[in-house]
Amino acid sequence: MYIVIAGGGEVGGELARTLEKAHEVVVIDRNPQAKERFASLDVKVVVGGATDPTP
């Protein structure tokens, strides 16, 4: 199952850590440092706004 998490803060980070082993997880966050925060996890990080329709 694919899981998309909007926001890589405390809650999004905990969700990603919990779900990464059983699912394919994508985290969308506006902060470019999110890639560094999630580097140790097996998740994809997309820098951008989750509610912004432009890529």
C-alpha positions in Angstrom: 0.0 0.0 0.0 1.2 3.5 -0.8 1.0 6.0 2.0 1.4 9.8 1.4 2.1 11.9 4.5 1.6 15.7 4.2 4.1 17.3 6.5 7.3 15.9 8.0 7.1 17.4 11.5 6.8 15.4 14.7 3.5 13.6 13.8 4.5 13.0 10.2 7.9 11.7 11.2 6.5 9.3 13.7 4.0 8.1 11.1 6.8 7.6 8.6 8.9 5.6 11.0 5.9 3.4 12.0 4.8 2.7 8.4 8.0 2.5 6.5 8.6 -1.2 7.1 5.2 -2.4 5.9 4.3 0.2 3.2 5.8 2.5 0.6 5.8 5.9 2.2 6.1 9.4 0.6 6.5 12.4 2.8 5.6 15.9 1.3 7.2 18.8 3.2 7.9 22.4 2.2 11.2 22.4 4.1 14.2 21.3 2.0 15.8 20.0 5.2 13.2 17.3 5.4 15.3 15.1 3.1 18.1 15.1 5.7 15.6 14.3 8.5 14.3 11.3 6.7 17.6 10.1 5.2 17.8 7.2 7.7 14.3 5.9 6.7 13.2 4.0 3.6 10.8 6.7 2.5 10.7 9.1 -0.4 10.7 12.8 0.4 9.1 15.4 -2.0 9.9 19.0 -1.2 6.8 21.1 -1.9 3.4 22.0 -0.7 0.9 19.2 -0.3 -2.0 21.5 -1.2 -0.2 23.3 -4.1 -1.4 21.9 -7.4 1.8 22.9 -9.2 4.8 20.6 -9.0 
